[in-house]
Amino acid sequence: MHKQIRGICLMSADIRDIVTDVVAVSRIKNAAQANPTSLIRIDLSNATAGNDLLKKQKFIVTPFAYSVIEYIPPVKIIRCFKRLQLGYYANECNNQIKRGRCSGSHGLDKCTNTTLNCSNCEDAHKLTYPGCKARLH
């Protein structure tokens, strides 16, 4: 279970003194810039310790109190950028290119179709639409 604590000055040993089920402590980095943020991720050995920490809503390392929130890691979507289909990568694909707007197998510069068509679910939206039924399952 992952928990995230806002704070800069927490030391791993200080945290382990307060919460005994700590497996690892790491600083959360800004993915775009790879810079450390003021958020700390604490990996715990069991869900009970994490739930107890969430119920308290604060983590106190005297004289400071830090807010506790649940850490939900970003979702990685496996998608072929050649055909924009879900579940595999382009280097595994032997099929022709498929366009994200109309699902046609022609070049983007030659597309005259104005109708949206998702080849993953057949609905009227782009293949990259985050709310696609195929993506949500």
Buried (B, 14 or more C-beta within 10 A) or exposed (E): BBBBBBBEEBEEEEBBEEBEBBEEBEEBEEEEEEEEEEBBBBBBBEEEBBBEBEEEEEBEBEEEEBEBEEBEEEEEEEBBEBBBBBEEEBEEBEEEBBBBBBBBEBEEEEEEEEEBBBBBBEEEBBBBBEEBEBBEE
